[in-house]
């Protein structure tokens, strides 16, 4: 006989843990973020998380299908925090820029979690809300659907790619990160101009610039291109309407 399926709410623990707390998805995800901060992306295990929660590790599977499901929930949490910190102004370019920076900032606040989740698609409600918001901004601005999807794709992938890249640097030890940054002055700035004239000419600027994220600059470049596409689309629509009006008057 097939086993009776127990509804999800009924599987969840209502008794307090050894630490006197009642488990929930939210509590587990927030504790997982703390474990990631303390132990890195390879240190998140059911056993370690259970210890941090004061619960048997098997209890986690009442809330999540497995550690991969928990990973998706962590990614959703970072996306949700970005959306919570953002507010719309009604100006599409400013709104997209602010949301992109909020996503980047949310992931960088938890670099080990970012490394674990930036490449994942969670399909969970708060991530879906972010995607709906981005597409809504673009479509409301007048982007045709095909163009809106193209810009959305570039925008979200750019934001998450830089989140993963910059989080990777933040996840390094302080000593390793400092050594990488010092390379611009200890090595690049000392390269001979005869062999490396372009690096030598820009060495001071490189040393000042390279320790910082390029995300805001690249994001502005993407939005500039999107604005140009929108302006061209509006011109095309205006020209087609004018042509239609002329055609109607001549009939």
N, C-alpha and C positions, 0 to 999 in steps of 0.2 A: 504494500500500500504506500502511495506517495505521501511524503511528509507534509503536514499542514504548514502552510506559509504563515509565519507570524508577522502581522503588520509592523512596519518600521517603528512607529511610536511605542509599541509594546515591547520592542527589543531594548529600548533605551533604559539605562539605569536611573532610578529615582532616589535610591538611597545615597546619602553622603559618602564620599570617599574617606579614606583614613585621615585625610587632612580636613575633613568637615565640609567639603564642597560638593555640590551636585553637578555632575558632568553635563555638558551640552556641546554641540558642534562648535559654537563660538569659543567656549573655554578651551576646547582641545586645540583648535587652530591657533589661538593666541599663545597657548603653552608651547605648541610646536614652533612658533616663531621665536620664542625665548630659547628653546633647545637648539635651534639652528644658530642663533646668535652666539650661544655658549660653546657649541661643539662643531659647527660647520655643516656644510651640506651633506657630508657623508656620515655625520653623527646622529642624524634623525632616525631612530629605530623605535619599533613598538615598545620594546623593553625600556628604553631610556625615557620615552614619553610617558609610559605607564608609571615609572618611578616619579617623574616630575609631577604627575597628577595625583599620586597616591592611590593608584588603582591598578588592578591586574591588567597586563597588556591586552589580554583577550577582550576586555571591556570595550576597547577602541573599535572593535569590529561590530559593535552594536550601532555605531554611528557612521562608520565608513566601511566600504566594501573591502578596503585594503589600504596599504600605504600609498599606492598610486592615487587612489581616490582622495586621500588626505592631501596629497601634493596638489591636486586640482583645487581643493578647497582653499589651500594656502594662496594659490595664484588668484583665486576669486577674491580673497580677502584683500590682497594688495590692490587689485583693480577697484574694489569697492571703496577702499580708503581714498584712492585718488579721486573718485567721483564725489565722495562726501566732502572733500576739501575744495571743490571747484564750484563756481556759480556762473551762470550764463549772463551775458550782457546784451545779447541780441546782435552783436557784430560778429559775423561768422569767423573771420580771420583771427580776431583777438580771442574768441572763445576756443577755437581749436588750439591755438598756441598755448593758452593757459591750461587746457586739459592735457595737452602733451607734456608740458612741464610738470603737471601734477602727477601723471603716470610715472614719469621718470623719477621724480622725487620719492614717490611712494615705494618704488622698488629699491631705490638706493638706500632708503632707511633700513632695509633688511637685505643686505647684499647676498648673504648665503641663501636666503629664500629666493631672491631674484635669480641667482644662478640655477636654482632648481626648477623654477616655474616659468621663466620668461618665454621659453619656447613652447609652452603647453597651451592647448585650447581647452578650457574647462567646461564650456557649455552650461555653466551654472548661472543663476539669476543675476548676480551683481556684474559679472563679466558681460552678460547679454545686455544689461542696462547701459554699460559703457558703449558697446557697439551701436545700440539703438540711438544713443545720444549723438555719437559722431555722425552717423548717417543722417540723422534728423537735422543736424546743423548744416550739412552739405546740401541736402535736398531743399531745405527751407531757403538757403542762399540762392538757389536757382540752378545748381548743378544738375544736368541730366543724369538719369540713373546710372548709365554706364560710366560716366565721368565720376559720379559720386563714389561708386564702388572702387574705381581705380585709385582715387585719392585716399579713400578710407584704407585700402590695402597698404598703400605706401606709408600712410601716416602711422597706422598701428604697428606695422613691422619695423618702421624706423624707431619708434618710441621704445619698443621692446628690445630691439637689437642694441640700442645704446644703453638701455637699462642693464642688459646682460654684460655688455663690454665694460661699462663703468663700475658695475657691481663687482666684476671680477677683480678690478684693481683694488677696490675697497676691501675685498675679502682677503687680500694678502696681509701678511704681518706688517706692522708699521715699518720695521727695518727693511723688508723687501720692497715695499712701496717707495720708501725714501731713496733706496739705492737705484730704483728705476728712474725716478724723477731726477736724481743727481746726474744721471748719465748724460743729460742734455748739456750740462756744464763741464762735467769731468771728461767727457769723450768727444761729443759732437762739437763743442765750442773750441776744441783744440785741434781739430782736423786741419791739415795744411790747405791754404787757399789755392795752392798750385794744383793740387789733385781734386779738391772739392770746393770749387769757387762759389757755388750757389749755397751750399751749407754754411760756408765761412761767412758769406755776406749776410745771412739771415740768422746766424747762431744766437744772437742776443734775443731776437724776437721768438725764435723757437723755444729757448729756455723759459721765456715768460709765458708762452702760450700752451705748450704741450702737456703740462701737468693738469690742465683743465679740460673738461668735457667739451667736445665739439658739437654736442647735441643741439644747443640753442641755435647755433649758426646753420646747421644742416636743416633743422626744422624750419627756420625762416626761409631757406632756399626752397624747400618743398612748398611752403605756403605761397611764396612769390610765384612759383610755377602754377600752382592751382588758381591763384587770382588771375593770372594771365589767361589760363584756359577758360575761366568763367567770363572774363571780359570778351574773349573771342566768341564764345557761345552766344553771349547777349548781342553782340554785333551781328552775328549770323541771323539770329531770330528777328532783330530789327530790320535787317535788309530784306528778309523773306516777307515780313509784314508789309513793308513799303512796296515791295514788288507786287504783293497781292492787292494792295489798295490801288496801285496804278492800273493793274489789270482790270479791276472792278469798275474803275471810272471810264475806261475805254470801251467797255462793253455796252 
